[in-house]
């Protein structure tokens, strides 16, 4: 409205359309609610099991749906409903789902407010902002037709008897019409903002999007872990078995070959196949170690500590199993931290400790190295932070120059029974 071209744009007309349709829709909503209440009351008396409250409560849903569509007249942002999808098909499931939602009762309250108060306000604003100035603009026309050129009544209150006065009133009506265009814009904007606040608030939409984003992120993590396990299984049952068979065949051929260049080539091929098999097994172990899937995080961390170049003390006690995504993320965080200790810290010893308390898994990786670890220096710490944040966890690092370095991670999770988890 602050732009110079507001009066020449479509917004004044859109504001008029919004307020006019509001008055018409409000009358229709009032008639519909009264009719529904009357019919439901009669049915509640005659037929057992049709409560008045249920029918009236659900009557706000179509009214809110129409109002969200009307918002498009003066609001570019789409207004979506905040209802959830029923867990199962069927009318009864739909009704029970809607009655448990806060949005249903908010929409009912808005429908009652709309039918009882808001549409008369819309009608009053339209009447004042359009009827009055248009009547003044039409004064010369009224004087020429209705008043036979002698006199005309403006708004049934003031009598105009001269043509200069009639044209002066018309000019005043034009000026007033310009001001009323801004009044209509303000009224329509305030009316739309009230509607959005009650049945389609931006905060509610943002909260729903955040919840859905969190759920989709968890689904992506689960899908990623499932794909990781599938790759590990395919490599273990497919490529690894073929390499084992190839290694055995080369070994047998090496034993049967007479001494000479051929035997030397077979020996070299047998050794290379053995190295490839060892690397593949290490790769499979890194994708998703079997000890993690079968025995849990505690055993997997102990196995990673045994394979570490730097001696590692483990003090980790978990009374049960954790969700698969948490176990996998925690394991790979520990492995990456131990790899950083071996590559960059110059430490003589490291320690992994932690446990599950108050609904949170806490892990600490400490070393006595030189310290000075910096996540912004391109190390794997940024990747660790990303992996932890996906599961709503927290990562903290303390690494002053000269050491020691302490990496702490926390995951919100609950313990689960091993029998309840599918591998």
Buried (B, 14 or more C-beta within 10 A) or exposed (E): EEEEEEBEEEBBEBBBBBBBBBBEBBBBBBEBBEEBBEEBBEBBEEEEEBEBEBBBBBBBBEBBBBBBEBBBBBBEEEBEBBBEEBEEEEEEEBBBBBEEBEBBBBBBEBBBBBBEEBBBBBBEBBEBBBEBBBBBBBBBEBBEEEBEEEBBBBEEEEEBEEEEBBBBBBEBBEEBBEEBBBBBBEBBBEBBBBBBBBBBBEEBBEEBEEEEEEEEBBEEBEEEBEEEBEBBBEBBEEBBEEBBEBBEEBBEBBEEBEEEEEBEEBBEBBEEBBEBBEEBBEBBBEBBBBBBBEBBBBBBBBBBBEEBEBEBEBEBEBEEBBBBBBBBBBBBBBBBBBBBBBEBBBBEEBBBBBBBEEEBBBBBBBBBBBBBBEBEEEBBBEEBBEBBEBBEBBBEBEBEEEBBBBBBBBBEBEEBEEEEBEE
